[in-house]
Amino acid sequence: MAIVPVALGARSYDIIVEQGALDRAGAILAPYARKGRIVVVTDAHVAAAQLPRLDASLRAANVTLEPIILPPGEQTKSWRHLEQLLDALLALEIERGDHVVALGGGVIGDLVGFAASILKRGCHFIQVPTTLLAQVDSSVGGKTAINTAAGKNLIGSFYQPALVLIDPSTLDSLPQRETRAGYAEVVKYGLIDDPDFFGWCEANAQALLAGDPEARTIAIERSVRAKAAIVADDERETSGRRALLNLGHTFGHALEADTGFCDTLLHGEGVAAGMALAFRYSAHLGLCPQSDADRVTAHLKAAGLPHNLATAHVTANGTALVGHMLHDKKMAAGTLPFLLARGIGQTFLSKDVVLDDVAAFLDADRSA
């Protein structure tokens, strides 16, 4: 078992990474239960695969599980399902001192975290992520949100969980496509500022994707340690360091918007294509060696991930994709910051990118 602290003063919490942790979650979660019960929010797919394990563990600790089961998919991060969730929590008479458990991937974690942040002006929540993407990224750091017609994650809050409990064995029931999508967020940590970890990814990606427990655990622990350090240094993305975690996301969110925020392009797949585009655009600007951009593209392709507009199933032209970017929540005074790179492990924030040039690059990249 690894325990990774997220040092945020009064909002500090631990990330527990342990193979089989779900089977002893009752002992871990019992101190957070009030009146002998704990409310668990999940989706229908995760409920079928993981809820019996959690229920058995809680029963062994004399804790009753109260489930709220929502539909799976990115579409659940919506006003409609937020209202549905809040009504269900109120019907269960959740109090401000209660802890609501988010059991699932990034969609459930983001939705439950946002609901907890506004229910009765704030109750507590616990992240129990069951996808690789959620385990290495979205469950840590307190970003919560829903999507709107205008764009992704535009309505939300910074709201830290009380605990993150990660059991890599939950990945055994994950479809291979979901695992690959989550792997994009693992690669991201190497590309930001850890070239040695990117080298580890190149050597171990196939073992991790094939379900090797040791490779999965190493990837998860290294990823959450990297994110915990960044979050502790820049919780609300004010100094610029936390913005580095958005590598690939500006391009990626535009690709997701073009495909309708649906299963055509999963979030991690959008991030993968976005990272490849960010490195190729950096090379286009003369900032990054073309060999590094090619290396990133080759690795994502070898991992079975989208690495260009065609493999992301995106048909829009560059102007339309830049139009999606104009709705990005990071827009400030008419300027959209971009995460670019001087090489692998040398990501930086640029605030002088010309969007017309981005549009032209995307059109040229499509036909390359």
KADAZI-V468617 format. One record per pair of residues at least 4 apart in sequence whose ideal C-beta (glycine too) atoms are under 7 Angstrom apart, sorted by the first residue. I is the first residue (numbers start at 1). J is the second residue. Records with the same first field share a line. If there is no record, write none. Layout:
# KADAZI-V468617
I: J ; J
This chain:
# KADAZI-V468617
1: 16 ; 18
2: 17 ; 221
3: 14 ; 16
4: 14 ; 15 ; 17 ; 224 ; 225 ; 228
5: 12 ; 14 ; 228
6: 12 ; 13 ; 15 ; 140 ; 228 ; 231 ; 232
7: 12 ; 232
8: 12 ; 160 ; 232 ; 235
11: 160
13: 160 ; 161 ; 162 ; 163 ; 164
14: 163
15: 140 ; 164 ; 166 ; 224 ; 228
16: 21 ; 165 ; 166
17: 166 ; 217 ; 220 ; 221 ; 224
18: 167
19: 167 ; 168 ; 169 ; 213 ; 217
20: 167 ; 169
21: 25 ; 165 ; 166 ; 167
22: 50 ; 53 ; 54 ; 57 ; 167 ; 169 ; 170
23: 53 ; 57
24: 28 ; 57
25: 29 ; 54 ; 57 ; 165
26: 30 ; 57 ; 58 ; 60 ; 61 ; 63
27: 61
28: 165
29: 33 ; 38 ; 58 ; 63 ; 101 ; 126
30: 61 ; 63
32: 38 ; 99 ; 126 ; 162
33: 37 ; 38 ; 63
34: 97 ; 98
36: 62 ; 63 ; 64
37: 63 ; 64 ; 66
38: 58 ; 63 ; 65 ; 99 ; 101
39: 66 ; 68 ; 89 ; 92 ; 94 ; 100 ; 101
40: 54 ; 65 ; 66 ; 67 ; 101 ; 103
41: 68 ; 70 ; 85 ; 100 ; 101 ; 102 ; 103 ; 108 ; 112
42: 46 ; 47 ; 51 ; 67 ; 69 ; 103 ; 104 ; 108
43: 47 ; 69 ; 70 ; 71 ; 72 ; 76 ; 104 ; 108
44: 48 ; 69 ; 71 ; 72
45: 49 ; 72
46: 50 ; 103 ; 104 ; 130
47: 51 ; 67 ; 69
49: 173
50: 54 ; 103 ; 130 ; 170
51: 55 ; 67
52: 56
53: 57
54: 58 ; 65 ; 103
55: 59 ; 65
56: 60
57: 61
58: 63 ; 65
66: 92
68: 85 ; 88
70: 76 ; 81 ; 85
71: 76
72: 76
73: 107 ; 263
74: 107 ; 261 ; 262 ; 267
75: 262
76: 81 ; 107 ; 111
77: 107 ; 110 ; 111 ; 146 ; 147
78: 82 ; 146 ; 147
79: 83 ; 146
80: 84
81: 85 ; 111
82: 86 ; 111 ; 114 ; 115 ; 146
83: 87
84: 88
85: 89 ; 111 ; 115
86: 90 ; 115 ; 119
87: 91
88: 92
89: 94 ; 100 ; 115 ; 119
90: 94
94: 98 ; 100 ; 119 ; 123
95: 123
96: 120 ; 122 ; 123
98: 123 ; 124
99: 124 ; 125 ; 126 ; 162
100: 112 ; 116 ; 123 ; 125
101: 126 ; 128
102: 108 ; 109 ; 112 ; 113 ; 125 ; 126 ; 127 ; 128
103: 108 ; 128 ; 130
104: 108 ; 109 ; 130
105: 109 ; 129 ; 130 ; 131 ; 133 ; 134
106: 110 ; 131 ; 133 ; 134 ; 138 ; 267
107: 111
108: 112
109: 113 ; 127 ; 129 ; 134 ; 138 ; 139
110: 114 ; 138 ; 144 ; 145
111: 115 ; 146
112: 116 ; 125
113: 117 ; 125 ; 144 ; 159 ; 161
114: 118 ; 144 ; 145 ; 146 ; 156 ; 157
115: 119
116: 123 ; 124 ; 125 ; 159
117: 122 ; 144 ; 157 ; 159
119: 123
124: 162
125: 161 ; 162
126: 161 ; 162 ; 163 ; 165
127: 139 ; 161 ; 164
128: 165
129: 134 ; 135 ; 139 ; 166
130: 134 ; 170
131: 135 ; 174 ; 178 ; 182
132: 136 ; 171 ; 179 ; 182 ; 183
133: 137 ; 138 ; 181 ; 182 ; 185 ; 267 ; 268
134: 138 ; 139
135: 139 ; 166 ; 220
136: 182 ; 185 ; 186 ; 219 ; 220 ; 223 ; 224
137: 185 ; 227
139: 164
140: 164 ; 224 ; 227 ; 228 ; 231
141: 227 ; 231
142: 158 ; 159 ; 160 ; 161
143: 156 ; 158
144: 156 ; 157 ; 159
145: 153 ; 155 ; 156
146: 155 ; 156
147: 152 ; 153 ; 261
148: 154 ; 155
150: 154 ; 327
151: 253 ; 257 ; 327 ; 328
152: 253 ; 256 ; 257 ; 261
153: 329
154: 329
158: 235 ; 236
166: 220
168: 213 ; 216 ; 217 ; 220
171: 179 ; 216
172: 211
174: 178 ; 179
176: 180
177: 181 ; 266
178: 182
179: 183 ; 209
180: 209 ; 303 ; 304 ; 305
181: 266 ; 267 ; 268 ; 269
182: 268
183: 187 ; 205 ; 208 ; 209 ; 303
184: 188 ; 268 ; 269 ; 271 ; 272 ; 275 ; 305
185: 268 ; 271
186: 201 ; 219 ; 223
187: 191 ; 198 ; 201 ; 299
188: 192 ; 247 ; 248 ; 271 ; 275
189: 194 ; 197 ; 222 ; 223 ; 226
190: 194 ; 195 ; 197 ; 198 ; 201 ; 345
191: 198 ; 247 ; 275 ; 296 ; 341 ; 344 ; 345 ; 347
192: 244 ; 247 ; 347
193: 345 ; 347
194: 198 ; 226 ; 345
195: 199 ; 344 ; 345
196: 200
197: 201 ; 222
198: 202 ; 344 ; 345
199: 203
200: 204
201: 205 ; 299
202: 299
204: 208 ; 215
205: 209 ; 303
206: 210
207: 212 ; 215
208: 212 ; 215 ; 216 ; 219
209: 303
212: 216
213: 217
214: 218
215: 219
216: 220
217: 221
218: 222
219: 223
220: 224
221: 225
222: 226
223: 227
224: 228
225: 229
226: 230
227: 231 ; 245
228: 232
229: 233
230: 234 ; 241 ; 242 ; 244 ; 245
231: 235 ; 242
233: 241
234: 238 ; 239 ; 241 ; 242
237: 242 ; 243
240: 349
243: 337 ; 349
244: 339 ; 347
246: 250 ; 339
247: 275 ; 278 ; 339 ; 347
248: 252 ; 271 ; 274 ; 275 ; 278
249: 253 ; 271 ; 274
250: 254 ; 274 ; 325 ; 328 ; 336 ; 338 ; 339
251: 255 ; 273 ; 274 ; 277 ; 278
252: 256 ; 270 ; 271 ; 273 ; 274
253: 257 ; 270 ; 328
254: 258 ; 321 ; 324 ; 325
255: 259 ; 265 ; 270 ; 273 ; 274 ; 312 ; 314
256: 261 ; 265 ; 267 ; 270
257: 261 ; 324
258: 314 ; 316 ; 320 ; 321 ; 324
259: 264 ; 265 ; 313 ; 314
260: 264
264: 313
265: 269 ; 270 ; 312 ; 313
267: 271
268: 272
269: 273 ; 305 ; 306 ; 312
270: 274 ; 312
271: 275
272: 276 ; 300 ; 305 ; 306 ; 307
273: 277 ; 306 ; 307 ; 308 ; 311 ; 312
274: 278
275: 279 ; 296
276: 280 ; 296 ; 297 ; 300 ; 307 ; 308
277: 281 ; 365
278: 282 ; 339 ; 340 ; 341
279: 283 ; 288 ; 292 ; 293 ; 296 ; 341
280: 284 ; 293 ; 297 ; 365
281: 285 ; 340 ; 358 ; 361
282: 287 ; 288 ; 293 ; 340 ; 341
283: 288 ; 289 ; 290 ; 293
284: 361
287: 340 ; 341 ; 342
288: 292 ; 293 ; 341 ; 342 ; 343
289: 343
290: 294
291: 295
292: 296 ; 343 ; 344
293: 297
294: 298
295: 299 ; 344
296: 300 ; 344
297: 301 ; 307
298: 302
299: 303
300: 305 ; 307
301: 307
306: 311 ; 312
307: 311
308: 312 ; 365
309: 314 ; 362 ; 365 ; 366
316: 320 ; 321
317: 363
318: 322 ; 358 ; 359 ; 360 ; 362 ; 363
319: 323 ; 359
321: 325 ; 362
322: 326 ; 355 ; 358 ; 359
325: 336 ; 355
326: 331
328: 336
330: 336 ; 337
331: 336
335: 351
336: 353 ; 355
337: 349 ; 350 ; 351
338: 350 ; 353
339: 347 ; 349
340: 348 ; 350
341: 346 ; 347
342: 346 ; 348
353: 358
355: 359
356: 360
357: 361
358: 362
359: 363
360: 364
361: 365
362: 366
364: 368
